[in-house]
Amino acid sequence: MASRSSRRKSGISGLHSEVSRLLKDGGVTGASKGFCTAAAHLEKSGLARVTRHEYVKCADPEDRDFPPKNRNCPGRIYLRDGFDESGYDYRCPDCERPVFPGSYKKRRHTELRVRVLPAGITDYVSEKLKGLGNGMKQLCDGLFRVEAGDMGVVVCIVDCCEDEKYTTRDWASNYPTCYIVVNQKAMEERFLDEAWLTRLCLADLVCGKADLAQIIQELAESAPPAALSNVSMPVYAKGVKPVRVQPVEPVRTDRLFVVQVGSKTVCVDGVNVVAPQSSTGFLIFRILWERFIDDLKSGLELGEFRALNVKALGAELGQRTGEYIEELMNVRKSVNRLQAGIETAVKKKLGEPIDREDIIQTCKWQGTGDDAHGYRINPFTVAARPFQADVRGT
């Protein structure tokens, strides 16, 4: 007999990777038919709001107007209602050349922009739990109790539950709890890495790859985890994955960001993170980047990469701009804005876990010379890649 849980076959059972990609705020460019099908299902299920935009590429080898003057131009021209191509309404935002999508029958591409709906996710999981027929009560936003076993089973949507009590290791070790994570990549990067924890990716539930009834039954019958160290920590962090303090283990990071720097562009994992109007921010990044590349060439150990203090950074800015920087506080503010802007851009576009200092690191004073404090490109979390004109990807 088929389970009463969510494992009924659906039209998106084979679109797990597409559903996983769409279950986070951001965009998908060059979306395939599979992505469009998955997006329509998420909208119908109330899990996300999706807007669709059509665009043509300035330089597309399959178009009749190829090649343009710049055959590597990465520009995308979005099609708008009411635009008149004969009136030169369409121009490439990168090279400014007029583009005629209709006259040249240019190939059209789809971009999906996604906004995940926390309330919709809570309602979706609630309906799935009601369908089990065990009896269910919603305790708060993103938190449910299912009548199963002697103590019942708690189901916690970690992205929607605001009460951190339910996402601690102490709670999970004493009360049978199934954790549901919306963003699959975040589940791997932010979840405490202990085998006894029960965690479930929302995409598995949506695509019918998870048997929710069986998971809850197994939790109801399971014994408490044995031999836990006496440490209290979150099982899931809204920022980065928690680091265990006891027992003492070597500190490590699972985060690595690919950075590309062009003549006017800084990209982290394909996202432009420095606003075009921020000339000072770009120049600061360029100065730190050049020192980072020099240290790479020199083969230095990661801990030996040099930092540039505020005074030296201000002097270098003055030499390159021809303007004397009177207030060092202004240099600090520019770096702080740059750090915050990079963090915000990556989180907004990709939904990936990133700390303020994962790209530009602030090195504290250690009393061993000017290179021991200030700012540097973080050698532990940054990987350099030669700049490519089209870094936005699909």
Secondary structure as UniProt FT lines:
FT   TURN            11..14
FT   HELIX           16..22
FT   STRAND          26..28
FT   HELIX           33..44
FT   TURN            45..46
FT   STRAND          48..57
FT   TURN            61..62
FT   TURN            64..65
FT   TURN            71..72
FT   STRAND          76..78
FT   TURN            81..82
FT   HELIX           85..87
FT   TURN            93..95
FT   TURN            101..105
FT   STRAND          109..116
FT   HELIX           118..130
FT   TURN            131..133
FT   STRAND          136..140
FT   TURN            141..142
FT   STRAND          143..146
FT   TURN            149..151
FT   STRAND          153..157
FT   TURN            158..160
FT   HELIX           164..167
FT   HELIX           169..174
FT   STRAND          177..181
FT   HELIX           184..190
FT   TURN            195..196
FT   STRAND          198..201
FT   HELIX           202..206
FT   TURN            207..208
FT   HELIX           212..221
FT   STRAND          257..261
FT   STRAND          266..268
FT   TURN            269..270
FT   STRAND          271..272
FT   TURN            276..277
FT   HELIX           279..298
FT   HELIX           302..304
FT   HELIX           310..321
FT   HELIX           328..350
FT   TURN            356..359
FT   STRAND          360..363
FT   HELIX           370..372
FT   STRAND          374..377
FT   TURN            379..381
FT   STRAND          382..384
//
